[in-house]
Every structure is written in structure tokens, then in C-alpha cells.
Amino acid sequence: MKKRIRVAFWHNSFAPYRVPLFQRLAAYNDIDLTVYYGAEKEAHRAWSVDFGEGYAYVVLPHLTIPWYPHKFNYTLFHELLRKQYDVIIGCENEIGGQIAYLAARWMKKPFIVWSVQIDYEILRDARDYPFQECLKKTLPYMGRTLHHLIFFPLYYGAKYVKRHADACIAAGQKTEEHLRKLGAACPIFRYGNTIDTERLQQQIRKQDAAALKNTLGVFNKTIILSVSYLEKRKGVQYLIEAFLRINPADAVLVIVGDGEYSRNFNA
């Protein structure tokens, strides 16, 4: 009988859109997958938690580090050593990813970085930066600079892991460019960072679209649909502004989501 490869996948927290991926990986006959979640849910996430079936997973205990965004999974290192996995995969930048890397090196096993990050140019809206607003942003800027100095070892550790990983899995070309820019010299394999659209279509087919359109008052209208987390960095405010400028009589803008902007308009 062919030996199964024992794989540990550390993921920073539960995400419903990752479940189908983990289920597909676990379905391979030659892979024995265990997913380690760093937390059950992030505070700012509105989705319900349903881990699904068909794959093994563990939700690790964690400690919150003051003024630092990532959690500390204090049992992760021991857990990985105890199970003696053949391959360890860890999310980029997180403390857990660095712990997983150290465990892999301790056991002399391959470590793979999983990355979805890209480098992007931040376009500043001049209306957000009058003189008074700039003064208000001075203190937060100094705070971020001090924060980076305090937690420099963790930021440097994240870069070190990418530069010394055995392989990287990148969510497309831009993520690969991001990893290369940070010094990753290992083989990088791209994957499509998508969702299971067929599964969503099956759910949509069960709905009465005409009744929903009547309920929303958008029947016989051209519908512009936006689905996202409703916060400033997503740019939904610019979408609304652009739509109001166009203001076509036969079109309607439908915004779906949750977040800081949901209190200001119906979403």
C-alpha cells in the first residue's frame, strides 16, 4: 500500500471559503491532511462558523498580544512535533506561520508558505487630506512607526520565513511577484484564489429571483451589484459616488455586505 503523505496546514482563522479547498485536498488517497485553525473567528468577521465535513481540523487555543494584530497559538509547536508531519504549510506573515516554520526546521521537514498577498499602490483621495486632517493623522502615524519598531523581530521573522521556505503557493502572478520582491528564492506554484461558483449557482437556482426583485423594487431594472466587506479600504464610497453621477433611470445599485459602512445605508 502506498504511503500517505501527512500534511499539516496552519491557517490563521476559520474562513468558509477555504472549506471546499480543504475538503478537496483531504479527498486525495495519498494525502492525510490536518488543518490547524489559529482561531475560530476574527472579531470583524460577520460570517457564521461551519467547519464542514470531510477533513480533519483542530481549533488551537490562543493568546492575544496587546497592540499586535496576530494571535499567539502557544500549543502549535508542540502539536506539530507530537504528530510528526511529513510536510507543513503555513500562512504568510502570521506568528503561527513562523512557529510552523520553526517546527518544520526542528523536524527537518519541508515547509511551504501559503500566500494571498499582493503589493498595491494606495491611491490617496486629496479630499481626505486637508491640513487639519493631516495634523490629526500625525499621532497615529507616529504610533504605527513605534509599533513597527517594537514588533520588529516578528516582522523580520515573517520575511525570513519567506526567504528560506522550501516552496511557496501563490494566489496568482501578483502574489508571486510580491514573494519574489521580498526575497523568496524557492519554487513558487500558482493557484486560482477563487470560490466554488458552481456551488453558488446551485443555491441561486433554488431561489425565486423574480420574487426577490419585486421585493427590492428592482424588477425590469439594470442591476449593478456590489458584494464586499463594507469599509473604506474597499472603496464602496466611490462606487456610490460614481453611480449617483450617472444616475440612469433604468438602473439600480444593490450593495450587499456588512462592516463599518453598513450603519450609514441599507446594505
MIZA-434844 format. One line per 2 residues: their letters; for each residue x, z, y of N, C-alpha, C. Coordinates in steps of 0.02 Angstrom, whole numbers. Atoms other than C-alpha are relative to their C-alpha. Example, Ala and Ser with C-alpha at 12.3 -4.5 7.8 and 13.67 -1.06 7.14 Angstrom:
<atoms>
as) 45 0 -59 615 390 -225 45 0 60 ~ -42 -3 -59 684 357 -53 -39 37 55
</atoms>
This chain:
<atoms>
mk) 42 0 -60 0 0 0 44 0 62 ~ -39 6 -61 64 -48 171 -6 63 42
kr) -2 -60 -40 117 99 279 -36 -11 67 ~ 34 4 -64 6 132 430 45 27 55
ir) -40 -23 -58 90 149 600 -40 53 36 ~ 34 -56 -33 45 317 676 15 -2 75
va) -7 11 -72 15 291 862 -36 54 39 ~ 31 -48 -47 -17 423 996 -6 -35 68
fw) 13 31 -66 -96 359 1157 -22 55 47 ~ 19 -50 -49 -94 481 1303 -32 -34 60
hn) 38 28 -56 -225 439 1435 -17 57 47 ~ 6 -55 -48 -240 541 1595 -67 36 -2
sf) 66 -31 7 -428 572 1576 -46 -50 -33 ~ 48 44 33 -580 503 1488 -25 -53 49
ap) 29 55 -39 -640 334 1551 -43 -42 -48 ~ 44 35 48 -791 250 1469 20 -72 -13
yr) -19 70 10 -721 75 1495 60 -8 -46 ~ -56 3 46 -571 119 1385 -23 10 -73
vp) 22 -15 68 -675 172 1234 -2 -62 -45 ~ -1 59 44 -704 -6 1166 71 -21 -20
lf) -69 17 16 -516 -37 1176 27 45 -55 ~ -24 -47 50 -475 121 1078 -34 -12 -67
qr) 36 14 62 -609 78 950 28 -62 -35 ~ -28 61 29 -536 -96 925 69 13 -30
la) -67 -15 25 -359 -29 906 -5 40 -65 ~ 7 -42 59 -416 102 781 -27 -39 -60
ay) 30 39 54 -505 -32 679 52 -39 -41 ~ -52 35 37 -340 -114 628 20 43 -61
nd) -15 -35 62 -297 -69 448 70 32 1 ~ -69 -25 0 -112 -42 488 15 46 58
id) -10 -46 -57 -138 72 640 -41 63 -10 ~ 32 -66 1 -177 257 636 6 29 70
lt) -2 -16 -72 -222 293 817 -32 67 15 ~ 29 -60 -28 -250 459 903 8 -3 76
vy) -1 1 -73 -296 462 1088 -1 71 26 ~ -3 -66 -32 -248 614 1190 -23 -7 72
yg) 25 1 -68 -353 636 1346 27 61 38 ~ -26 -54 -40 -271 739 1483 -54 44 30
ae) 56 -38 -26 -442 795 1545 -64 -35 -21 ~ 64 30 19 -624 768 1503 -28 -43 56
ke) 29 37 -56 -669 710 1677 35 18 65 ~ -26 -12 -67 -597 690 1851 -57 22 46
ah) 53 -29 -43 -692 783 1988 -37 -54 39 ~ 32 49 -42 -728 625 2088 -37 -53 -40
ra) 34 49 41 -798 526 1940 -73 20 -13 ~ 71 -14 8 -987 512 1927 -26 -18 -69
ws) 27 24 64 -999 438 1753 -9 58 -50 ~ 11 -49 53 -1064 533 1601 55 -8 -52
vd) -54 -1 50 -941 579 1464 -30 -11 -69 ~ 20 16 69 -974 496 1295 61 -30 -34
fg) -63 22 30 -816 483 1191 -9 -56 -51 ~ 11 53 49 -896 366 1066 26 18 -69
eg) -21 -11 68 -854 348 883 50 -54 -21 ~ -43 51 27 -732 252 776 74 7 15
ya) -70 -13 -13 -569 326 839 11 75 7 ~ -16 -72 -5 -482 495 837 23 16 71
yv) -21 -20 -67 -461 587 1002 4 76 5 ~ -9 -72 -15 -409 756 1070 -2 8 75
vl) 1 -17 -71 -451 829 1241 46 60 9 ~ -51 -52 -7 -300 931 1293 -17 50 55
ph) 7 -48 -56 -305 1092 1396 50 -18 55 ~ -44 18 -56 -226 1076 1567 1 54 53
lt) -6 -42 -60 -167 1170 1720 1 -46 60 ~ -1 38 -62 -195 1109 1897 57 25 43
ip) -56 -17 -43 -40 1105 2005 -23 -3 73 ~ 22 1 -70 -78 1154 2186 32 -56 40
wy) -21 54 -45 -66 1008 2308 30 -60 -37 ~ -25 58 37 -21 887 2167 -58 -30 -39
ph) 61 31 27 -148 760 2102 -4 -2 -76 ~ 1 8 73 -97 756 1918 1 68 -35
kf) 6 -62 38 -135 888 1788 59 9 -48 ~ -54 -16 45 -10 975 1677 -29 20 -68
ny) 23 -13 68 -53 965 1491 56 37 -38 ~ -55 -41 24 54 1108 1430 8 0 -76
tl) -6 3 73 19 1080 1243 20 -69 -25 ~ -11 69 21 56 893 1241 66 -9 -38
fh) -65 8 32 241 903 1198 0 27 -71 ~ 3 -30 66 213 1021 1052 -45 -39 -47
el) 47 38 41 65 919 990 32 -64 -27 ~ -31 63 21 164 757 985 56 13 -51
lr) -53 -17 48 312 839 897 -29 23 -67 ~ 30 -26 62 198 925 772 -27 -56 -44
kq) 30 54 38 113 763 721 50 -54 -20 ~ -54 48 18 275 660 715 -25 -72 -2
yd) 25 68 -4 202 495 775 57 -51 -3 ~ -49 54 3 291 329 749 11 -33 67
vi) -2 31 -66 252 262 923 -42 42 48 ~ 37 -37 -51 197 349 1084 -11 -46 60
ig) 18 39 -60 106 263 1228 -23 49 53 ~ 21 -44 -54 83 346 1397 -15 -37 64
ce) 18 30 -64 1 304 1562 56 8 51 ~ -53 0 -50 115 264 1708 -8 57 50
ne) -6 -47 -56 169 397 1836 -25 71 -13 ~ 28 -66 11 67 543 1770 52 47 -31
ig) -44 -50 31 153 705 1718 -3 -7 -76 ~ 9 8 72 81 680 1544 41 -58 -27
gq) -41 56 21 167 512 1534 74 18 -6 ~ -69 -22 2 333 594 1572 12 48 -59
ia) -6 -46 58 302 731 1442 1 -41 -65 ~ 3 42 59 256 598 1314 66 -37 -10
yl) -65 34 5 417 505 1354 54 48 -27 ~ -49 -49 23 521 663 1328 -10 15 -74
aa) 14 -12 71 434 694 1161 25 -58 -42 ~ -23 59 37 471 516 1105 76 -1 -6
rw) -73 -1 2 653 533 1151 26 57 -45 ~ -19 -56 42 664 702 1063 -4 -20 -74
mk) 10 21 70 598 622 902 34 -66 -15 ~ -32 66 8 695 460 931 -49 -53 -23
kp) 53 48 15 535 359 926 -11 -45 61 ~ 13 45 -57 484 209 1035 -52 29 47
fi) 49 -19 -50 394 245 1197 -20 -61 41 ~ 28 57 -36 281 119 1284 -38 24 61
vw) 36 -16 -62 221 130 1464 -62 -45 4 ~ 63 36 -11 40 80 1494 -13 1 75
sv) 7 3 -73 13 19 1673 -56 -47 21 ~ 51 42 -31 -131 -48 1776 13 -6 75
qi) -13 -2 -72 -48 -26 1946 28 -66 25 ~ -28 58 -35 -4 -162 2070 26 22 68
dy) -21 -11 -69 86 -169 2236 -43 -43 45 ~ 43 38 -44 -29 -220 2376 13 20 73
ei) -9 -12 -72 -19 -237 2563 -62 32 29 ~ 56 -34 -32 -127 -116 2659 -14 -32 68
lr) 19 31 -63 -219 -207 2798 -33 54 44 ~ 25 -52 -45 -247 -88 2943 -52 -29 48
da) 51 19 -48 -404 -101 3048 18 32 67 ~ -22 -26 -65 -350 -84 3229 -51 47 31
rd) 52 -43 -28 -516 -2 3271 6 72 -24 ~ -9 -68 27 -466 147 3163 62 34 30
yp) -63 -27 -23 -305 174 3261 7 1 76 ~ -11 -13 -72 -337 213 3445 49 58 7
fq) -53 -49 -12 -213 333 3525 -21 69 -26 ~ 23 -65 22 -319 488 3491 -1 6 -76
ec) 2 -1 72 -343 441 3309 71 3 -29 ~ -70 -1 23 -156 411 3289 27 72 4
lk) -22 -70 -6 -124 588 3353 -29 42 -56 ~ 32 -38 53 -248 655 3226 33 -13 -68
kt) -31 18 64 -156 565 3086 72 24 -6 ~ -70 -22 1 15 636 3134 11 57 -48
lp) -8 -59 43 -8 803 3047 -9 -18 -74 ~ 6 20 70 -75 727 2884 60 -41 -24
ym) -59 40 19 71 604 2885 59 46 -15 ~ -55 -47 11 195 747 2902 -11 39 -65
gr) 16 -35 61 104 837 2762 16 -42 -62 ~ -15 44 56 119 686 2646 76 -6 -11
tl) -73 5 5 305 672 2686 29 63 -32 ~ -23 -63 29 332 857 2646 -19 4 -73
hh) 24 0 69 229 839 2488 46 -42 -44 ~ -44 44 39 340 696 2429 68 33 -11
li) -64 -35 7 496 799 2461 -5 56 -52 ~ 8 -57 46 428 949 2364 -4 -24 -72
ff) 12 24 68 374 847 2214 44 -60 -17 ~ -46 56 13 520 725 2219 21 -5 -73
pl) -20 7 70 576 768 2040 -52 -36 -43 ~ 52 33 39 408 713 1971 -7 -74 18
yy) 2 71 -20 405 552 2073 59 -38 -29 ~ -59 33 28 582 513 2018 -6 -6 -75
ga) 9 2 73 539 556 1838 -44 -57 -21 ~ 44 56 17 399 429 1839 37 -67 3
ky) -39 61 -5 519 293 1897 50 -4 -58 ~ -49 -2 54 648 347 1768 -31 -23 -66
vk) 34 18 62 522 329 1627 -10 -76 -4 ~ 11 73 0 479 150 1678 66 -37 -11
rh) -64 34 6 663 104 1687 31 7 -69 ~ -31 -14 64 702 175 1515 -49 -6 -59
ad) 49 8 54 544 138 1415 23 -56 -47 ~ -17 52 49 559 32 1258 -41 -63 10
ac) 43 57 -15 417 -81 1314 -53 22 50 ~ 55 -14 -46 278 -93 1443 -59 -45 -16
ia) 62 40 6 99 -151 1431 -30 -4 69 ~ 19 11 -70 44 -226 1596 -67 -36 5
ag) 66 30 -11 -130 -270 1660 7 -63 43 ~ -6 63 -36 -83 -446 1713 67 -10 34
qk) -63 20 -33 52 -533 1813 21 47 55 ~ -17 -44 -56 42 -422 1967 26 68 -22
te) -25 -64 26 65 -265 1864 70 -9 -28 ~ -68 13 25 216 -343 1778 49 -4 58
eh) -44 4 -58 290 -384 1949 13 70 28 ~ -7 -69 -24 259 -204 2002 51 38 -43
lr) -46 -35 45 352 -137 1849 71 -26 7 ~ -67 28 -9 498 -257 1871 31 24 66
kl) -24 -22 -66 512 -207 2054 27 71 -4 ~ -21 -70 7 531 -25 2000 58 8 -49
ga) -59 -3 42 670 -70 1880 -11 -3 -75 ~ 13 6 71 585 -94 1712 38 -60 -28
ac) -40 54 29 707 -196 1607 -21 -16 -71 ~ 22 9 70 616 -185 1440 -49 -58 -5
pi) 52 51 9 498 -316 1365 -66 24 29 ~ 65 -17 -28 331 -319 1456 -52 -47 -29
fr) 54 39 31 172 -376 1370 -62 6 44 ~ 60 0 -43 21 -426 1474 -63 4 -43
yg) 66 0 32 -159 -392 1428 -53 -10 55 ~ 54 9 -47 -325 -429 1510 -35 65 13
nt) 32 -64 -18 -388 -275 1602 -73 -12 17 ~ 70 19 -10 -570 -319 1578 -46 49 -36
id) 50 -39 36 -730 -243 1513 -35 -47 -49 ~ 36 38 52 -839 -299 1367 -63 -29 32
te) 57 30 -35 -954 -418 1462 -57 -16 -47 ~ 53 16 49 -1048 -468 1305 -43 62 -13
rl) 37 -63 10 -1096 -286 1278 -47 14 58 ~ 43 -10 -59 -1162 -275 1456 -57 -50 1
qq) 53 51 1 -1258 -438 1436 -55 18 -49 ~ 50 -22 48 -1344 -368 1283 -45 53 30
qi) 40 -51 -33 -1400 -219 1385 -46 -30 53 ~ 39 32 -54 -1458 -331 1528 -60 -37 -29
rk) 55 38 31 -1563 -437 1410 -59 44 -18 ~ 54 -47 17 -1663 -282 1366 -40 21 61
qd) 33 -21 -61 -1711 -256 1548 -49 -54 24 ~ 47 47 -30 -1857 -336 1640 25 -15 71
aa) -31 17 -63 -1763 -423 1780 -52 -13 55 ~ 51 16 -50 -1920 -486 1867 -33 64 28
al) 30 -63 -23 -1995 -311 1874 47 38 45 ~ -49 -34 -41 -1834 -240 1944 5 -33 69
kn) -2 35 -64 -1828 -374 2079 -61 16 43 ~ 61 -18 -36 -2008 -336 2126 5 71 28
tl) -7 -69 -22 -1968 -150 2135 45 5 61 ~ -47 -1 -56 -1822 -184 2252 -22 -44 58
gv) 23 45 -53 -1919 -312 2353 47 -58 12 ~ -49 54 -8 -1791 -449 2321 -18 -61 -41
fn) 21 59 39 -1893 -573 2220 4 -63 43 ~ -9 64 -35 -1857 -754 2268 51 5 57
kt) -54 -7 -49 -1705 -697 2367 67 -16 -33 ~ -68 6 24 -1523 -743 2350 33 69 3
ii) -25 -68 4 -1444 -581 2291 77 1 2 ~ -72 -13 -2 -1268 -532 2343 10 71 -26
ls) -6 -64 35 -1219 -391 2225 71 27 5 ~ -65 -34 -1 -1078 -266 2250 -5 63 -43
vs) -2 -59 43 -1036 -138 2115 70 29 5 ~ -65 -31 -8 -896 -16 2155 -8 74 16
yl) 0 -69 -25 -847 161 2196 -4 -4 76 ~ 16 8 -71 -914 185 2373 44 46 42
ek) -46 -36 -44 -766 241 2476 36 -50 44 ~ -30 42 -52 -667 175 2622 50 -51 -28
rk) -53 44 24 -522 101 2522 -28 -60 -38 ~ 30 57 35 -643 -12 2427 -25 -54 48
gv) 17 50 -50 -692 -98 2589 -72 -21 3 ~ 71 18 0 -880 -96 2564 -27 -4 71
qy) 22 2 -70 -899 -65 2752 9 -69 31 ~ -11 68 -26 -826 -237 2787 -49 -50 -30
li) 50 42 32 -944 -317 2663 -67 5 37 ~ 62 -10 -37 -1092 -240 2755 4 -33 69
ea) -9 30 -66 -1023 -295 2923 -4 -76 -3 ~ 2 73 7 -997 -473 2862 -70 -25 -15
fl) 69 20 16 -1172 -481 2788 -45 3 61 ~ 42 -6 -60 -1251 -421 2950 14 -56 50
ri) -16 56 -44 -1160 -558 3045 -33 -64 -25 ~ 31 60 28 -1225 -691 2926 -76 6 4
np) 71 -16 -3 -1397 -612 2907 -46 -57 -20 ~ 44 54 20 -1478 -753 2809 -69 27 -19
ad) 68 -25 12 -1667 -737 2795 -18 1 -74 ~ 17 5 71 -1670 -784 2611 49 38 -45
av) -50 -35 40 -1530 -667 2554 -6 76 12 ~ 1 -73 -5 -1513 -481 2522 64 26 -31
lv) -60 -32 25 -1362 -370 2496 -20 62 -40 ~ 14 -57 43 -1377 -249 2350 66 34 -17
iv) -61 -39 12 -1246 -112 2339 -14 54 -51 ~ 8 -48 54 -1228 -9 2181 63 41 -7
gd) -59 -43 9 -1113 140 2161 -13 70 25 ~ 2 -68 -23 -1075 318 2206 66 16 35
ge) -60 -17 -36 -949 402 2319 -16 25 69 ~ 8 -30 -66 -921 463 2496 -48 -38 45
ys) 45 39 -42 -1020 320 2574 -73 2 -23 ~ 68 1 26 -1174 347 2465 -47 44 41
rn) 42 -43 -41 -1236 480 2587 -24 -35 63 ~ 15 34 -63 -1244 353 2728 -48 -58 -6
fn) 48 53 10 -1350 219 2649 -24 3 -71 ~ 27 1 68 -1457 188 2497 43 -45 -43
a) -43 38 44 -1346 132 2354 -30 -7 -69
</atoms>
